[in-house]
Amino acid sequence: PTLDDMNDRLDAPEIHDGIRDEGGKLTLEIYKCRKPIIAAINGAAVGIGATMTCAMDIRLASEKARIGFVFNKIGIVPEACSSWFLPRIVGLPKSLELCFTGDIIDGAEAKDIGFVTNVLPAEELLNEAYALARRIAKHSPVALALTRQMLYRNSAKGHPLEAHKIDSLGMFYQSIADGKEGVSAFLEKRPAEYKQKCSTDMPSFYPWEY
């Protein structure tokens, strides 16, 4: 297979089933997801166990976590689109170090480099992940879905004007939908009751081009 095959026949059965890495198929679906995704890493996350979490939005780890990008050690290369995600999380120099050495890092080092946001005792990990999910779930599902895609896609653009175009459309559509309820709830000092669903009520400009 050639790069032309990947560009022109990506979904042809012989490419889709015979060439494309399974982790990449998974992380591309995670990338397209309209809901925030939280990873709770408890134990070994090596190889695909590490790269699949790169596509998730928030990563928590327990004190038992061991994370490694060990591909070069066994003569292969990183997969699951991690060469796109990992440098956006920890920066290019640290990504190169992690991949070149294949070192296994613990939760504390993962937090130090920004790969995870918090390290907890193993028995508290899932409770913290669920508590964080509940906090996020109180917000507008459509606003969350748009924000998720805006941050991923706009941060990869070459000029802030591209972000401005999408920000403006997002603000316009949300201000005549869930945004009205959000402002009213804030002024009235009550919990918001959002009606929009990300499965049915995404604005017409979504999804925009990569």
Number of C-alpha atoms within 10 A of each C-alpha: 9 7 9 9 12 15 9 10 13 16 13 12 10 12 15 15 12 11 12 16 14 14 19 18 14 14 22 14 11 19 19 12 15 19 21 18 17 17 18 23 25 22 16 16 19 18 19 20 15 20 25 23 25 26 26 17 16 18 22 23 29 23 18 17 22 22 27 21 27 22 18 13 13 8 7 9 14 16 20 24 19 22 17 13 20 22 15 16 17 18 14 13 9 14 19 15 12 19 19 15 14 19 15 17 18 19 24 21 15 22 17 12 14 14 23 24 15 20 24 18 12 17 11 11 20 19 12 15 17 13 12 13 14 11 9 14 13 12 16 22 23 25 21 17 20 21 17 19 20 17 11 15 17 19 14 15 12 9 10 11 11 14 17 12 11 18 15 11 15 20 13 13 16 21 14 10 19 22 18 13 19 20 13 14 15 11 9 10 9 10 13 19 13 18 12 16 14 17 11 8 12 20 16 9 11 13 11 10 6 9
